[in-house]
């Protein structure tokens, strides 16, 4: 039996085809193995630098979920429409189903502290005098069949925090209205 030799370009093309799907980076939930359910009052800490939303309860760390944000700069929200995720201390003020993202949990942005930062930035000339602060920031799922945005760190929201759709369903069930949320860079 005679074996035919492949040309180098064909060999490279075939090799590339074999490895074309190996570049997918699946980001997943990390959970405390010793704490199978929430104990006491939960709180949420969002780390913009690490693209993570962590839940803590009375026993400490419970779980960490991968997330994405709005603007890829990850800077603090300055004005309405800048697509930046605000930094500060908030709480969940409402929860509801959402036609595009499955569920949404709204936070109480802007707070008095946010208005103080906003007005100080206006006074210093960092933002236009006619700028508005914005509102409607929440935690929600991705578009239908678009969880890859989270895997690939694709910041796509208008300033909200987005999780994979199924992970948002899990979070939505365990987090009550009134839960404290801290967002930091």
N, C-alpha and C positions, 0 to 999 in steps of 0.2 A: 504494500500500500504506500502510495506516494503522498507526503504531506506538503501542502502548498504553503510557502512563506508569505506572510502578510507584509505589506509595505508599512513603513514607519508612520506615515500620516493616518493610515487606516487603523493601525494599532493604537495610536494616541486617541483617535476618535472613539474607538470601542472602549478604551479605558475610561475616558471622560464619561461616557454613558453609564458605565457601571457604578460610578461614584457620584452621579449628579444629584442623588437624593440624600447623600450623607451630610450635606451642609445644614440640614434643618436642626435648629436648636430648640428643643422642647423645654419650656420653662414650666415647672410644676410646683404645686403646694408642698410646703414643708410643715410637718405637724409634730407636736410634742408626743412622743410615744408613751409617756407615762401619764398623760392627761387626755383621756378619750372624749371628754365632754367639758363644756365650759362650766366653771365653778364660780358663782357669784356674778358680779357686775363686769361685763366686758368693756374694754376700751380699745381704740384703734390708733395705731401709730403708722403714719405713711412717710416713707423715706424716699424722697424724689431722686436722690443720687443713686441709690441702689435699686430703684424701680420696684419697691416692695411695700405691701400693706401688711402689717403685723397686728395680730389680735393678742391682747393680754387679758387675763382674768385675775381672780384673787390669788391663784397659785403661781402666777407669773406668765411667761410666754406660752401661748397656746398654738398658734399657727402663723405662717407667713405665706402670702399669695403674691404672685407676680402681677404687676400692673403697668400701665402706661398713662401718659398725661396729655396735655395740650401741646404747647410750643416746645420744640426740641431744645431750646436754650435752658429749660428747667428753672428759669428765673422766677422770682415772686411776681404775682399778678400786679400790674400797675394800673391798667385802665380797661374799661369794657371793650371787648373785641380783640384783645391782644393774644388770646388763646393760651394764656399762662395760668398755671394752677396756683392758687393763693397759698401762702404759708401762714400758719398760726394755729390757734386752738379754737375748735368748733364743737358742734354736737349735731347728731342726726335729728332733723326736725320733722321729716315725713318720709314715708316709704310708700311706693305704689308700683303697680305693673307699668311697663312702658312699651309701646308698640314697636319701637325700633331696637331697643337694647334689653328686652326681657323685663328687668326690674331696675328701679332707680331708688336710691336713698339720698335725699337732699340734705345738705348741711346748711347751717345758719350764716353763710357768707352773704353779705358783709357784716361783721361785728363792729362794735364800738372801736376796738383796736385797729380794725381794717380801715375805718373811716379816719382815724387819727393818722395812720401811715399815709393814706391817700391825700389828706389835706396838707400834711407836712411836705409831701412830694410836690404838690401844687405850689405851695409857698416858696419852695426852693427852685421852682421852674423846671423840675424834672419831667413834669407832664403838663400838657396844655391846660390853660385856665378853664376851657369849656369841656374838658374830659369828664366822663362819667365813670363811676366805680364798677358797675356791672353787678350781676347777681346770677342766681340759678346754677350754682355749682353743686355737683353731686358725685356719688359713686354709682357706677352702672356697668352693665355688661357691654360686650362688643356687638357689632352688627351681626346678623344671622350668618353663620358659617365664616366668620372673620377672626377667629381666635388667634390666627397666625400673627396678627398685629401685635399681640402681647408677646409672643415668642420672639419676634424680631425687633422689639423695643420701638415700634412705630407709634410715635406720639401723634394722635389724630383728633383728639377731642377739642372742644372749645374752652378747655380749662378744667374739665372734670377728670376724675380718676376712673379708669376703665380696667375691668378684669375680664378674663375669659367668661363667656356666657354661663357655662355650667358652674363655674366657681362663684359667680355672682349669685346664682340661685342658692348655693350653699350658704354664702355670707348673709344673704337677705333673710333666710330662715332663722339664723342664730343671733342677729344683731337687732336689739330693740330700739325704738325711738328714744331719744335722750342720751344715747351712747356718745361718750366723748371721743373726738377725733383730733389728733394732732398731726399737722402736716409740716415737715421740715425738709431742708435741703442738706 
